[in-house]
Amino acid sequence: MKRKTGSFQRKLLSYFIFFTAVIFTVLWLLQTVFLQRFYNSMLIRNTQSAADKIAAACSDDDITEQIDRISRENSILIYVTDSDGAILYSADEYKKMQKIHDEHGMQKGKKNHADYRGLPDNYDAFLQTLSASDKGIAELQTDDLYVYGEYINYPDCAGKAVLYLGTTLNAVGSAAKIIRIQLIWVTGLSVVIGFILAWFLSRSFSRPIAQLTDKAHQLSENSSGIQFREGFCKELDELNETLDRTAEKLMQSREFQNEFLANVSHDLRTPLTMIKGYAEMIRDISREDEQQCASDVAVIVEEADRLTALVNEILEYSELQMTDKELVTEPVDLTGLVNTVTDSFENLYIKEGFTFARNIAEHVCIQGNASRLQRAVYNLLDNAVRHAGENHWVGIALKIEDNTALIEVADHGSGIAPDDLEHIWERYYTNRQRRGKGVSGLGLAIVKQTVTLHHGRCEAESEPGKGSTFRLIFEPKN
């Protein structure tokens, strides 16, 4: 059983809510559960970094000023003592250095011992840990205090001096409570606002998709009542254009199918009726008369050839009309191609008194499909032969004009009426052909489709009673 899935709008809404829930869960964990740990780890790193800075600056003249600044900026209690615990210097974030000058000439910047804060209770334990350390570094940590120290070279100490840094941990307890209360309000408001935004966004996203879905459903119904508002996003606009092209091709396919059935049924009926009628005549009447039988068989063969040509033209045009692929092209020698087709017609019709006047330029080459182009030239010459007139003259020319290759086929026939001239390239336009000389009305339509696939164009000129000229114009190969 196929599992049913939810609508796009519902899924988008649920994913947005899930995303919001994940974001706020992470935010709650970081701001409440892990805030204290993160705060403590930052204090420890800052304390260790401060010790490294002091150790590196011990040779500077302003070392005491740097110790005071580091103490204030990082909220760290700092002591510098000798190995026996005598205070050489101390600083904290509250007590600034007092500059004193007395009558005995004490150095500027020195502190009286009375100004130093007493050593902390854990100093002895810290000093023992430092003395026992192989690296000359000591760390002590309790729930509320972190102590870090190391041996340094201090200017006022003959031997190694001891650097002691202490900072208070877990100082964000009250702040965490405030943040937690604030997060409750922020979370509540954000969830409500997020749900409303998610609902509107899901509707905005789902509406064009629903329109495209309805539009796709109606393709088979030959309906175009669904209007799609473009501009929401590029991908949906491209999908809408694809559906429009598909609908247009389906419409063309339906029109082609209707025309095909209407015209082909008429064109097929006549030769089939003739073949059947003459076959029955041979069976019932002329089978004993050898001469009449041969005449009837000739009619059957002629109608069979006509039927074959009709079917071939229909299949060829259908293939050209329905393909969506680009032609496989190669350099084509138009000069040789036009001469070859003309030779074929000349050999076939010279006994009937036809004259084929040639004016074919040398070395004309374009990019195209040789078999398709050969068929197009063949159809033009066939059309000219059918309507050549009493003098049986057909002109074929190939030349270069304005950097384009131009094929011209002319005749001295009865010409084409101005009302018909603009329709001659249309499929099944058979007014001219059905006056006794055409096959299916697809010959010139095949020519037009072939030239279009080669990115060329077709032109025709005609004057009733004087003949017609057909032109195929192509861009030459550079």
TAVENGI-V681300 format. One record per residue. RES is the residue in three letters. NEAR is the number of other ideal C-beta (glycine too) atoms within 10 Angstrom. Layout:
BEGIN
RES/NEAR ; RES/NEAR
END
This chain:
BEGIN
MET/3 ; LYS/4 ; ARG/4 ; LYS/5 ; THR/8 ; GLY/10 ; SER/12 ; PHE/15 ; GLN/18 ; ARG/12 ; LYS/13 ; LEU/20 ; LEU/20 ; SER/13 ; TYR/12 ; PHE/17 ; ILE/16 ; PHE/10 ; PHE/12 ; THR/18 ; ALA/13 ; VAL/10 ; ILE/12 ; PHE/16 ; THR/11 ; VAL/11 ; LEU/14 ; TRP/16 ; LEU/11 ; LEU/11 ; GLN/16 ; THR/14 ; VAL/11 ; PHE/13 ; LEU/17 ; GLN/16 ; ARG/9 ; PHE/13 ; TYR/16 ; ASN/18 ; SER/12 ; MET/10 ; LEU/19 ; ILE/16 ; ARG/10 ; ASN/17 ; THR/21 ; GLN/16 ; SER/12 ; ALA/21 ; ALA/21 ; ASP/10 ; LYS/14 ; ILE/22 ; ALA/15 ; ALA/11 ; ALA/16 ; CYS/17 ; SER/9 ; ASP/11 ; ASP/9 ; ASP/11 ; ILE/18 ; THR/19 ; GLU/14 ; GLN/16 ; ILE/25 ; ASP/21 ; ARG/13 ; ILE/20 ; SER/22 ; ARG/15 ; GLU/11 ; ASN/17 ; SER/15 ; ILE/24 ; LEU/19 ; ILE/24 ; TYR/26 ; VAL/24 ; THR/21 ; ASP/16 ; SER/15 ; ASP/8 ; GLY/13 ; ALA/11 ; ILE/16 ; LEU/17 ; TYR/22 ; SER/22 ; ALA/25 ; ASP/16 ; GLU/14 ; TYR/10 ; LYS/15 ; LYS/11 ; MET/15 ; GLN/10 ; LYS/9 ; ILE/13 ; HIS/9 ; ASP/7 ; GLU/5 ; HIS/5 ; GLY/7 ; MET/12 ; GLN/7 ; LYS/8 ; GLY/14 ; LYS/14 ; LYS/18 ; ASN/10 ; HIS/8 ; ALA/5 ; ASP/12 ; TYR/15 ; ARG/13 ; GLY/9 ; LEU/17 ; PRO/15 ; ASP/7 ; ASN/15 ; TYR/19 ; ASP/11 ; ALA/13 ; PHE/21 ; LEU/19 ; GLN/11 ; THR/16 ; LEU/22 ; SER/12 ; ALA/8 ; SER/14 ; ASP/5 ; LYS/8 ; GLY/12 ; ILE/15 ; ALA/22 ; GLU/16 ; LEU/16 ; GLN/12 ; THR/10 ; ASP/7 ; ASP/9 ; LEU/15 ; TYR/19 ; VAL/22 ; TYR/21 ; GLY/27 ; GLU/22 ; TYR/19 ; ILE/19 ; ASN/11 ; TYR/22 ; PRO/14 ; ASP/12 ; CYS/18 ; ALA/8 ; GLY/10 ; LYS/14 ; ALA/22 ; VAL/25 ; LEU/26 ; TYR/25 ; LEU/23 ; GLY/20 ; THR/20 ; THR/12 ; LEU/17 ; ASN/14 ; ALA/14 ; VAL/15 ; GLY/9 ; SER/8 ; ALA/12 ; ALA/16 ; LYS/11 ; ILE/10 ; ILE/16 ; ARG/13 ; ILE/10 ; GLN/11 ; LEU/16 ; ILE/11 ; TRP/9 ; VAL/14 ; THR/17 ; GLY/10 ; LEU/10 ; SER/16 ; VAL/14 ; VAL/10 ; ILE/11 ; GLY/19 ; PHE/14 ; ILE/10 ; LEU/13 ; ALA/18 ; TRP/15 ; PHE/10 ; LEU/15 ; SER/21 ; ARG/13 ; SER/12 ; PHE/17 ; SER/18 ; ARG/14 ; PRO/19 ; ILE/16 ; ALA/15 ; GLN/17 ; LEU/17 ; THR/13 ; ASP/13 ; LYS/21 ; ALA/15 ; HIS/11 ; GLN/15 ; LEU/16 ; SER/8 ; GLU/8 ; ASN/10 ; SER/12 ; SER/13 ; GLY/8 ; ILE/17 ; GLN/8 ; PHE/17 ; ARG/11 ; GLU/13 ; GLY/8 ; PHE/16 ; CYS/11 ; LYS/9 ; GLU/8 ; LEU/18 ; ASP/15 ; GLU/11 ; LEU/17 ; ASN/19 ; GLU/12 ; THR/12 ; LEU/17 ; ASP/13 ; ARG/11 ; THR/13 ; ALA/17 ; GLU/11 ; LYS/14 ; LEU/13 ; MET/13 ; GLN/12 ; SER/13 ; ARG/11 ; GLU/10 ; PHE/16 ; GLN/10 ; ASN/10 ; GLU/13 ; PHE/17 ; LEU/10 ; ALA/11 ; ASN/18 ; VAL/16 ; SER/9 ; HIS/12 ; ASP/24 ; LEU/15 ; ARG/10 ; THR/13 ; PRO/19 ; LEU/13 ; THR/11 ; MET/17 ; ILE/18 ; LYS/12 ; GLY/14 ; TYR/21 ; ALA/14 ; GLU/11 ; MET/17 ; ILE/19 ; ARG/10 ; ASP/8 ; ILE/12 ; SER/17 ; ARG/12 ; GLU/7 ; ASP/12 ; GLU/9 ; GLN/8 ; GLN/14 ; CYS/16 ; ALA/11 ; SER/14 ; ASP/21 ; VAL/14 ; ALA/11 ; VAL/16 ; ILE/18 ; VAL/12 ; GLU/14 ; GLU/19 ; ALA/14 ; ASP/12 ; ARG/17 ; LEU/18 ; THR/11 ; ALA/15 ; LEU/19 ; VAL/14 ; ASN/13 ; GLU/20 ; ILE/20 ; LEU/11 ; GLU/18 ; TYR/23 ; SER/13 ; GLU/11 ; LEU/19 ; GLN/16 ; MET/11 ; THR/11 ; ASP/6 ; LYS/6 ; GLU/8 ; LEU/17 ; VAL/8 ; THR/15 ; GLU/10 ; PRO/10 ; VAL/23 ; ASP/15 ; LEU/26 ; THR/16 ; GLY/15 ; LEU/22 ; VAL/23 ; ASN/15 ; THR/13 ; VAL/21 ; THR/21 ; ASP/12 ; SER/13 ; PHE/19 ; GLU/16 ; ASN/9 ; LEU/11 ; TYR/17 ; ILE/12 ; LYS/7 ; GLU/9 ; GLY/11 ; PHE/17 ; THR/14 ; PHE/19 ; ALA/11 ; ARG/14 ; ASN/10 ; ILE/16 ; ALA/14 ; GLU/7 ; HIS/9 ; VAL/22 ; CYS/16 ; ILE/20 ; GLN/16 ; GLY/27 ; ASN/18 ; ALA/15 ; SER/12 ; ARG/20 ; LEU/24 ; GLN/17 ; ARG/18 ; ALA/28 ; VAL/23 ; TYR/18 ; ASN/23 ; LEU/24 ; LEU/23 ; ASP/16 ; ASN/24 ; ALA/26 ; VAL/20 ; ARG/16 ; HIS/22 ; ALA/23 ; GLY/16 ; GLU/9 ; ASN/13 ; HIS/17 ; TRP/18 ; VAL/28 ; GLY/17 ; ILE/23 ; ALA/17 ; LEU/22 ; LYS/13 ; ILE/13 ; GLU/8 ; ASP/6 ; ASN/8 ; THR/14 ; ALA/23 ; LEU/20 ; ILE/24 ; GLU/18 ; VAL/25 ; ALA/21 ; ASP/25 ; HIS/20 ; GLY/26 ; SER/18 ; GLY/20 ; ILE/21 ; ALA/11 ; PRO/10 ; ASP/8 ; ASP/14 ; LEU/17 ; GLU/11 ; HIS/12 ; ILE/23 ; TRP/19 ; GLU/14 ; ARG/22 ; TYR/18 ; TYR/19 ; THR/17 ; ASN/14 ; ARG/24 ; GLN/20 ; ARG/14 ; ARG/10 ; GLY/7 ; LYS/12 ; GLY/19 ; VAL/20 ; SER/24 ; GLY/22 ; LEU/30 ; GLY/25 ; LEU/24 ; ALA/21 ; ILE/23 ; VAL/23 ; LYS/22 ; GLN/22 ; THR/26 ; VAL/22 ; THR/13 ; LEU/18 ; HIS/21 ; HIS/11 ; GLY/22 ; ARG/13 ; CYS/19 ; GLU/12 ; ALA/15 ; GLU/14 ; SER/22 ; GLU/12 ; PRO/14 ; GLY/10 ; LYS/12 ; GLY/23 ; SER/23 ; THR/16 ; PHE/23 ; ARG/18 ; LEU/24 ; ILE/16 ; PHE/21 ; GLU/14 ; PRO/14 ; LYS/16 ; ASN/7
END
